[in-house]
Amino acid sequence: MAGEPRLRRAELLLVHAPSADGAPFADWPDDGILLRTCMRQVWLGTAGSVPGVDAPLEAYRGDDAYRFALEVITGLHSGIPGETNIHGQFRRAWQHYRDRAGATPVAAMAPAIHRLLNDASDIRRHYLWGLGGASYGSLLRKLIRPRRGERILLVGYGNLAQSVLPFLQNWPVAVWNHRRLTNPPGQLSRCFAPDEAAAASRWADHVVLTTPPDDRNDARWSRSLRGHNVRTVVHLGHRHESAAKFAVDDVTVLNLDHLFELRQQQAVRRATQLARARRACGERARAAGCLTGALPPGRLANA
């Protein structure tokens, strides 16, 4: 970035163990940051002598070390690409290093780490914001796009309804079920009795049927929703081929295939965003001014 000091050349060394098992860095020097996640272990320090190890490792210097660290911190190597938890884990690893290391090694590492964290935040903001997930709940929320304060009615309270409920916690949510719920979750604003389908329809702005296709139940809700000016009706028990079996006057009814189409659209957008973020990591590494060079995986000595 223009106006920022460039890092001293050849100062960074990153060693990566692509497994959470074992302790390959147990005998390594304390003047490095050790990050342990459920998928990998990363040692990040200054280039110099390091002990030989038997575990298969990947090592990077300079620009490559900075780029790989940035990709890890921004979640690009995570099981869910772009997730944010790893950023916090790295911050805690850096704080742990600062607490135990001496003033001199901390001062040597600080410019690179501060820049890494700033670059990671910038890449998240410009390339990974809104990446989101592909769960039923997150997709449903994007599909119906509820406004602030709008009411969402879940018809049925089986496994599907229970899985989407946590993603709707910012809106008033009610449930209608064909059997009275004996222990409804505290998140619910209302719990309608089996004979209160009409009252539930009047209450709702968005209605999501999480029930399987059923002529009797579908007919009940087709009648109940008529004339109540709901904004959105989604029937997750129907696909495109059976959608004609459930209709509500003057309302476009969405179905499970609409959810799958949204997931596909998101997958394309996610791939584009992730590719741009990876390119940005490489650009930021080159701008940091470290010495480029990758070491082969395997036993390391005097890296």
N, C-alpha and C positions, 0 to 999 in steps of 0.2 A: 504494500500500500504506500502511496506517495507520502513522503514526510516522516515515515516511521523508520527507526534504526534497523538496519539489517542484522541478522543474527551472525555471530562469529562462525566462520567456516569450520566444518568438521567437528562441531561440538556435540551433535546428537548421535546416539546409538540406540536403536530399538531392537529388542529380541522378543520374538513371538513364539509361544508354545500353543499350537492350535488344539488344545485339549485342556479341560478343567481338572484332569486327573494328575496326581503326583505333585511333587514340589521341585521342579527343575531349577528353581532359582534360590533354593535354600542356602547355598554357599556363596551366592553372589554378593558383590560389595553393597554396602548400605547406601551408597551415593546414587541411587536410582529409584524411580517410582515403580512400585509393583502393583499392577492392576489385575485382579482376579475376578472373572465373571463365570457364569454357568457354562460358557462355551470355550473360553480361552484364558491364557495368562500372558501378560505383557510386562516386560521390564524396559523402562525408558530412562536413560541416563546419558552421561557424557562419554564420548569415544575414548577408549583407553584399554588397559589390560582387563580381561575378564577371564574367569576360570574356565577350563574345559568342562563340558558336560556331556553326558551320554544320551540324554533325551533328544529326539529330533526337533530341531529348532529352526526358525526362520529369522534372519537378522538383516537389518537395514541401517544404512548410514545416511546422514545429511538430509537432502531433499526427500529421499525415499522414506527415511524414518519419520520425518515430519508429515508426509502425505499419508502413510499408513496410520500413524497416531490420529490424524484428523479424521480419517475414514472410520476408525474405531469409535472415536468420541461422538461422531455424528450418527452412529448407529448403522452405518452402511455395511458392516460385517455381521450384524446381529441376525438372529433367527427371524425377527420381524424387522425388515430393513427400514431404517429411519426412526426406530423407537428412541425414546428420550431418556430411559433409565440409565444408560451407559454414561451419559454426560455427568449425571450426579455421582455415579460410582467413581469416575475419574477425578472429579473434584475432591471427593473424600480421600482417594489414594494420594493425591497431591498434598492435602492437608496432613495426612498421616506422615508423609515424607518430611514435610516442614517441621513437624513436631519432634521427629527423632534425629534428623540430620543436622550437621553443623551449619553455621552461618555461611561459610565459604561455599560449600556445594549447593546450598539453597540459592544463594545469590547467582551462582553460575547457571542454574537451571531456570530461574524465575523468568527471564525475558522470553525464552522459548515457550514456557508453559502459559504465561499470560497471553502470548500471541496465539497459541493453539486454542485456548478457551475462547478468545475473542473471535477468531476465525470460525470456530465451531458454531458459536451463537449466530454469527452472520450468515453462514451457509444454511443453518436451520431456518432462519428467518426468510431468506431469499429463495431457497430451493426446496425445502422440505416442509414448509408450513402447510397445515391442512392435509397432510398425506393420509392420515387416518388409517383405519383398519378395514377389514372386510367381513366383520361379524354380522350376523343377522340384525342385531340391535343397531349397530352403527349405520348399516345400509338402510334399515327402515327409517331411521331418523332423517337421513338425507333424502329419502324418497318422499316423505310426507312434508318435510320442511315446516314444522310447527312454529308459529310465531310465539312471542313471549306471552305467557298466560293462557294460551289455548289448551283446551282439554282433550285428552287422548283416552279413548275407551278401548280396552282389550277385551275381545269376546273369546271366552275360554281361558282357563288358567292351567294349562298343561306345561310340559317342558319347554315348548317354544315360547309361550308367553313369559315364563319365568326367566328365560335367557335374555329376552329383549328388555325386560323391565328396568334393569340397572342403567341402560342407556337413555332412559327417558326421565331421569331423576330431576331434571330442571323444569318439568312441566307437571301440571295436575294430571294424574293418571287414575282411572277407575277400572274395575273389572266387573264384567258380568259372566257368570258361570252357570251351567245347567244344574249344578249342585251348589248349595250354599257353602261358602268357605268357612271353615271352623277356626282357622288361625291365619287371617290375611296379613300380609307384610305391612309394616308401618309406613312404607313409602306411599301406599295407596291413599288417594283423597276420598274415594268412596268404593264401596263394594255392593253392587246391586244384587238383589235377590233374584231367583229364577223367574219370578213372575213380573219383574220390573224392566223388561226389555224396552218398552216404550219410554219409560222415564230415563233409562240409560241413553237412548237415542236423542232425546231432547237435551240431555246434559252435554253431549259430546260435540266437539268440532272436528275430530278425526276419529275414525273407527277402524280398528285392525282386528279382523277375524283370524284367530290363530287355530281355528278348528279345522278338521278334515272336511272334505266335501260331504254334505249330507242334505238331501233334498228338503227334509222337514225343517232343519235348523236354518238352512239358507232361505227358505220361504219366509220363515218367521222374521229374519232380519231384513229381508227385502221389503216386507210390509212395514216393519217398525221404523226403518230409516226414511221412508217416503215422506217428503214434505218438511223435513227438519233442517234443511240447509246445512248439512255437514260439508266441510270443505274437501275431505278426502276419505275414501273408503278403500281399504286394502284387504283382500281375502288371500291369506297365505296358504290356504288349502287348495287353491285352484291354479292351474297353469293356463297358458294361452288356449290350448285345445279344448279346455272345459269351461273357459271364462263365460261363455254365453249362458251357462246354467245359473249364473248369479248376476242379477242386475238390480240397480237402484235408479229410480226415475230421476233424470236430470243430474246425475252424478257419474263421473267417469270412475269405474272401479278398476283398481290396479290389482295385480296378482303376483304370485311367486316369481314368474318369469321376468316381470319388470324389475324385481330385486336382483335377479341374476344378470340382467342386462346392465344394470347400474354397476354391479361388481366388475363386469368386463370392461366397462368404460373407465372405472377407477384403476383397473389393472394396467391399462394402456397409459393412463396419466401418471400412475406411480412409476412405471418403468421409465418414462420420459424424465420425471423429476429426479429419480435416483441417478440416471445417467448424467444429468446436468450437475448434480451434487458431486459426483465422482470427478468430473472434469474440473469443477471448482476447487476440489481438494488438491489436485495436481497443480493448478495455477497458483494457489496460495502457498504451496510448498516451494515452488520455484521463486515466488516473490520473497519468501523468507530468507533466501540467499544461503542455504546450507550446501555442503558438498554432496553432490549426488554420487550414489554408489550402492549397489545391493550385494550382500554377501550370500554365498550359497548356503542352503540349509545343511544341518548336521553339526558335528562337533566343532566348537569354537575355541580358539586360543589366541590371545593377544589381538582380539578384534579391534 
